[in-house]
Amino acid sequence: MSAKIIDGKDLAGRMKEKMKMEVQSLQSLGIKPGLAVIIVGDNPASRSYVTMKERDCAEIGMRSFEYAMPKDTKEIDLLELIDQLNEDTQVHGILVQLPLPGHMNEARVLERIFPSKDADAFHPQSAGQLFTGHPTFLPCTPAGIMEMLKDEGISIEGKECVVVGRSNIVGKPMAVLLLQANGTVTICHSKTQNLQEVCKRADILVAAIGRANMIDSSYVKKGAVVIDVGMNRDENGKMVGDVHFDSVNQVASYLTPVPGGVGPMTRAMLLENTLKAARQKVV
């Protein structure tokens, strides 16, 4: 028997319908939610993501402002643009599309965004608030995954949860959210010994490593919930995840596809964070 496929695109669509009504409600109060997206350089994947985010904004009636800067832009010029957007009352959320060109200090750039406009929740203050259990904004991919689990009625409490990957964007915050939902959490990474055995203990397995098709059925306990965060290209140029879909589909109880799984939910949570920032302007 094959796994139930968790359709992130469908859930994101349902969430966006609710957001559309909220945008209209805020507009009736004189607040027009707006997201500013900054892209530096001509990375094709980044360009694709930015275009999708702008389309999402249009779908719910939210304003989007794009700032495309050449690859050789000086870091000081990017920081000055962020300063301007921090003060712009039409902008409620600011997103700097990653990765940035090598000559820029990513941490310094992200820290320049006001925490009150931190739509991606990458600022150290946002990370600290998440860690202490009082977040203003949630990191988009982990928050999207939590919504997917909730929508499917999958309980986390008391479950063995394994997160493969320790990035600041996905791995670490994912582990914190699962822990706050009373899961028992293990974080794995490139130095983990017996990775296969550790993964096979998981009731909920989150793969966020960036290696195409690495997690096959030999890593997965029968009946496990498997969340695939990976976005990779295989040798034929096809978009695939970190999970070998066909083999894991035979043993998992739930499985997210790539594309159409976590990706649409990440973008939906970006809209949710921007709306939350706009809500804070209601007096």
C-alpha positions as a printed NumPy array, in Angstrom:
array([[  0.   ,   0.   ,   0.   ],
       [  1.385,   3.401,  -0.955],
       [  1.612,   6.521,   1.205],
       [ -0.983,   9.265,   1.367],
       [  0.454,  12.217,  -0.562],
       [  0.322,  15.505,   1.342],
       [ -0.696,  18.095,  -1.236],
       [  0.994,  21.341,  -0.222],
       [ -0.339,  23.145,  -3.255],
       [ -3.936,  22.406,  -2.252],
       [ -3.415,  23.487,   1.362],
       [ -1.605,  26.667,   0.29 ],
       [ -4.528,  27.437,  -2.035],
       [ -7.018,  27.078,   0.824],
       [ -4.882,  29.294,   3.046],
       [ -4.605,  31.936,   0.336],
       [ -8.399,  32.08 ,   0.   ],
       [ -8.606,  33.015,   3.699],
       [ -5.751,  35.503,   3.31 ],
       [ -7.522,  37.163,   0.403],
       [-10.443,  37.962,   2.703],
       [ -8.085,  39.266,   5.365],
       [ -6.346,  41.547,   2.852],
       [ -9.754,  42.988,   1.947],
       [-10.554,  43.468,   5.633],
       [ -7.279,  45.299,   6.247],
       [ -7.813,  47.46 ,   3.165],
       [-11.193,  48.504,   4.54 ],
       [ -9.251,  49.84 ,   7.545],
       [ -6.918,  51.787,   5.253],
       [ -4.027,  49.299,   5.421],
       [ -2.769,  47.824,   2.137],
       [ -0.392,  44.981,   2.995],
       [  2.851,  45.154,   1.007],
       [  5.857,  42.868,   0.593],
       [  9.196,  44.163,  -0.722],
       [ 11.411,  41.568,  -2.406],
       [ 15.076,  42.312,  -3.145],
       [ 16.996,  40.155,  -5.628],
       [ 20.706,  40.698,  -6.286],
       [ 22.195,  39.175,  -9.424],
       [ 20.759,  36.855, -12.051],
       [ 20.554,  33.43 , -10.388],
       [ 17.83 ,  31.611, -12.42 ],
       [ 16.44 ,  29.739,  -9.395],
       [ 16.243,  32.977,  -7.39 ],
       [ 14.514,  34.726, -10.277],
       [ 11.974,  31.884, -10.483],
       [ 11.275,  32.05 ,  -6.734],
       [ 10.832,  35.825,  -6.809],
       [  8.39 ,  35.573,  -9.721],
       [  6.344,  32.945,  -7.858],
       [  6.258,  35.077,  -4.708],
       [  5.026,  38.075,  -6.682],
       [  2.323,  35.918,  -8.275],
       [  1.234,  34.727,  -4.812],
       [  0.934,  38.347,  -3.642],
       [ -1.217,  39.204,  -6.662],
       [ -3.48 ,  36.197,  -5.977],
       [ -4.478,  37.478,  -2.541],
       [ -4.513,  41.177,  -3.458],
       [ -1.317,  42.029,  -1.578],
       [  1.028,  44.606,  -3.05 ],
       [  4.531,  43.495,  -3.977],
       [  7.514,  45.711,  -4.663],
       [ 10.477,  44.201,  -6.498],
       [ 13.984,  45.632,  -6.298],
       [ 16.337,  43.916,  -8.762],
       [ 19.975,  44.871,  -8.268],
       [ 22.953,  43.858, -10.45 ],
       [ 25.348,  41.169,  -9.235],
       [ 28.176,  43.675,  -8.697],
       [ 26.079,  45.899,  -6.398],
       [ 28.082,  47.142,  -3.409],
       [ 26.89 ,  45.821,  -0.066],
       [ 26.525,  49.37 ,   1.274],
       [ 24.028,  50.137,  -1.516],
       [ 21.958,  47.079,  -0.581],
       [ 22.034,  48.093,   3.088],
       [ 20.903,  51.616,   2.165],
       [ 17.968,  50.184,   0.199],
       [ 16.967,  48.073,   3.213],
       [ 17.152,  51.2  ,   5.408],
       [ 14.751,  52.972,   3.018],
       [ 12.321,  50.041,   3.035],
       [ 12.473,  49.832,   6.821],
       [ 11.099,  53.388,   6.925],
       [  8.576,  52.948,   4.079],
       [  5.06 ,  52.754,   5.564],
       [  3.732,  50.989,   2.437],
       [  6.091,  48.052,   3.077],
       [  5.098,  45.643,   5.862],
       [  7.439,  42.761,   5.02 ],
       [ 10.958,  42.723,   3.552],
       [ 12.575,  39.703,   1.937],
       [ 16.12 ,  39.482,   0.594],
       [ 16.307,  36.551,  -1.811],
       [ 19.177,  34.198,  -0.956],
       [ 21.864,  33.325,  -1.872],
       [ 23.579,  36.704,  -2.174],
       [ 26.718,  37.242,  -4.287],
       [ 29.922,  36.113,  -2.567],
       [ 31.207,  39.613,  -1.817],
       [ 28.257,  40.342,   0.482],
       [ 27.987,  39.404,   4.164],
       [ 24.682,  37.556,   4.358],
       [ 24.361,  37.828,   8.147],
       [ 25.002,  41.583,   8.113],
       [ 22.416,  42.105,   5.36 ],
       [ 19.701,  40.066,   7.09 ],
       [ 20.355,  41.783,  10.418],
       [ 19.721,  45.166,   8.764],
       [ 16.024,  44.352,   8.257],
       [ 13.823,  45.651,  11.075],
       [ 12.582,  42.642,  13.099],
       [  9.054,  44.08 ,  12.731],
       [  9.352,  43.609,   8.928],
       [ 11.279,  40.33 ,   8.955],
       [  8.979,  38.334,   6.646],
       [ 11.431,  35.423,   6.337],
       [ 12.098,  35.292,  10.125],
       [ 15.871,  35.127,   9.546],
       [ 16.823,  38.012,  11.878],
       [ 18.65 ,  36.921,  15.08 ],
       [ 15.858,  38.507,  17.13 ],
       [ 13.274,  36.382,  15.306],
       [ 15.423,  33.287,  15.869],
       [ 15.762,  34.1  ,  19.565],
       [ 12.03 ,  34.628,  19.981],
       [ 11.378,  31.283,  18.276],
       [ 13.884,  29.526,  20.523],
       [ 12.301,  30.93 ,  23.692],
       [  8.8  ,  30.027,  22.531],
       [  7.498,  33.554,  21.887],
       [  7.888,  34.103,  18.14 ],
       [  6.609,  37.17 ,  16.326],
       [  7.203,  35.548,  12.946],
       [  7.822,  31.879,  12.163],
       [ 10.453,  30.717,   9.641],
       [  8.455,  29.968,   6.514],
       [  9.473,  26.412,   5.567],
       [  9.295,  24.873,   9.072],
       [  6.033,  26.726,   9.785],
       [  4.591,  25.46 ,   6.502],
       [  5.509,  21.897,   7.442],
       [  3.788,  22.262,  10.815],
       [  0.641,  23.456,   9.026],
       [  0.778,  20.414,   6.732],
       [  1.024,  18.028,   9.678],
       [ -1.826,  19.824,  11.454],
       [ -4.038,  19.773,   8.36 ],
       [ -3.569,  16.007,   8.032],
       [ -4.339,  15.489,  11.728],
       [ -0.854,  14.067,  12.385],
       [ -0.009,  14.244,  16.073],
       [  3.571,  15.18 ,  17.01 ],
       [  3.313,  14.743,  20.769],
       [  5.485,  11.893,  22.03 ],
       [  6.618,  10.978,  18.51 ],
       [ 10.203,  10.246,  17.524],
       [ 11.111,  13.075,  15.116],
       [ 14.298,  13.107,  13.049],
       [ 15.442,  16.171,  11.094],
       [ 18.209,  15.548,   8.565],
       [ 19.993,  18.891,   8.073],
       [ 21.043,  21.636,  10.505],
       [ 20.708,  24.857,   8.506],
       [ 19.518,  28.047,  10.172],
       [ 16.757,  28.312,   7.572],
       [ 15.181,  24.849,   7.912],
       [ 16.924,  22.249,  10.093],
       [ 17.384,  24.11 ,  13.37 ],
       [ 14.032,  25.942,  13.468],
       [ 12.228,  22.771,  12.335],
       [ 13.68 ,  20.919,  15.301],
       [ 12.584,  23.713,  17.673],
       [  8.984,  23.699,  16.386],
       [  8.749,  19.907,  16.655],
       [ 10.164,  20.092,  20.174],
       [  7.645,  22.777,  21.152],
       [  4.899,  20.429,  19.881],
       [  6.233,  17.824,  22.348],
       [  8.054,  15.671,  19.836],
       [ 11.267,  13.879,  20.812],
       [ 13.735,  15.371,  18.342],
       [ 17.041,  14.257,  16.855],
       [ 18.998,  16.467,  14.43 ],
       [ 21.252,  14.659,  11.959],
       [ 23.976,  16.103,   9.732],
       [ 27.014,  15.166,   7.654],
       [ 28.953,  13.965,  10.717],
       [ 26.146,  11.79 ,  12.121],
       [ 27.181,   8.179,  12.565],
       [ 24.771,   5.424,  11.502],
       [ 22.49 ,   7.93 ,   9.76 ],
       [ 20.38 ,   5.18 ,   8.264],
       [ 19.686,   3.64 ,  11.673],
       [ 18.822,   6.99 ,  13.252],
       [ 16.42 ,   7.882,  10.431],
       [ 14.767,   4.474,  10.654],
       [ 13.702,   5.224,  14.251],
       [ 11.648,   8.213,  13.125],
       [  7.875,   8.401,  13.285],
       [  8.254,  11.773,  11.527],
       [ 11.264,  12.208,   9.226],
       [ 12.133,  15.616,   7.745],
       [ 14.784,  15.573,   4.998],
       [ 16.467,  18.944,   4.395],
       [ 19.955,  18.134,   3.122],
       [ 20.033,  19.189,  -0.54 ],
       [ 21.105,  15.823,  -1.976],
       [ 18.91 ,  14.41 ,  -4.721],
       [ 17.103,  11.146,  -3.873],
       [ 19.43 ,  10.373,  -0.945],
       [ 16.758,   9.118,   1.473],
       [ 15.393,   5.856,   0.082],
       [ 13.208,   3.212,   1.716],
       [ 16.176,   1.779,   3.651],
       [ 16.144,   4.961,   5.797],
       [ 12.425,   4.865,   6.544],
       [ 10.453,   2.956,   9.163],
       [  7.233,   1.391,   7.914],
       [  4.368,   3.788,   8.521],
       [  6.558,   6.863,   9.061],
       [  5.531,  10.365,   7.989],
       [  8.163,  11.663,   5.536],
       [  8.535,  15.365,   4.722],
       [ 10.81 ,  16.204,   1.794],
       [ 12.232,  19.739,   1.852],
       [ 14.773,  19.146,  -0.934],
       [ 14.698,  20.991,  -4.265],
       [ 17.311,  19.43 ,  -6.523],
       [ 17.838,  18.661, -10.193],
       [ 18.639,  15.066, -11.122],
       [ 20.915,  13.999, -13.981],
       [ 18.064,  14.605, -16.444],
       [ 17.365,  18.095, -15.136],
       [ 14.12 ,  16.982, -13.463],
       [ 13.142,  18.593, -10.169],
       [ 13.445,  16.035,  -7.361],
       [ 13.642,  16.09 ,  -3.598],
       [ 16.039,  14.638,  -1.052],
       [ 13.73 ,  11.621,  -0.793],
       [ 13.602,   8.855,  -3.407],
       [  9.87 ,   9.179,  -3.94 ],
       [  9.049,   5.827,  -5.579],
       [ 10.801,   3.648,  -2.995],
       [  9.72 ,   5.637,   0.098],
       [  6.147,   5.771,  -1.214],
       [  5.958,   2.012,  -0.597],
       [  6.783,   2.203,   3.141],
       [  5.696,   5.639,   4.43 ],
       [  2.182,   6.412,   5.675],
       [  2.379,  10.048,   4.499],
       [  4.764,  11.635,   2.   ],
       [  5.22 ,  15.082,   0.483],
       [  5.925,  15.316,  -3.259],
       [  8.507,  17.495,  -5.02 ],
       [  7.377,  19.764,  -6.543],
       [  3.964,  20.562,  -5.048],
       [  4.687,  19.686,  -1.42 ],
       [  6.614,  21.931,   0.946],
       [  7.435,  24.665,  -1.619],
       [  3.931,  26.184,  -1.978],
       [  3.551,  26.142,   1.813],
       [  6.814,  28.023,   2.309],
       [  5.484,  30.802,   0.1  ],
       [  2.078,  30.757,   1.846],
       [  3.753,  31.294,   5.217],
       [  5.705,  34.236,   3.778],
       [  2.361,  35.851,   2.931],
       [  1.079,  34.984,   6.422],
       [  4.089,  36.689,   8.06 ],
       [  3.593,  39.802,   5.928],
       [ -0.096,  39.887,   6.836],
       [  0.809,  39.536,  10.5  ],
       [  3.159,  42.521,  10.188],
       [  0.38 ,  44.526,   8.527],
       [ -2.092,  43.503,  11.28 ],
       [  0.212,  45.102,  13.833],
       [ -0.514,  48.468,  12.194],
       [ -4.199,  48.217,  13.124],
       [ -4.751,  50.713,  15.922]])
